[in-house]
Amino acid sequence: MTIRVKSRGNETLEQLLRRFKKICEKEGLTKDIKRHSFYEKPSELRRRKLRQAQKKEMKARLKNVKKLQVARRRL
């Protein structure tokens, strides 16, 4: 995956770097590099993915509960 950023007219180097960093963040490149910078045992990988799934499920439940509370207030 190559990310190319072309300068826009009078854009300074700082602005160009800021735009490049934003693109890298959106693509998840920095997180991926940090995650692969060290070895992760398969058991740790499974544990991390399980925690992520649990966190995602909990967020969905909380969102659903909040929707129900809002609906009850309207009645």
Order of alpha helices (4+ residues) and beta strands (2+ residues): alpha-alpha-alpha
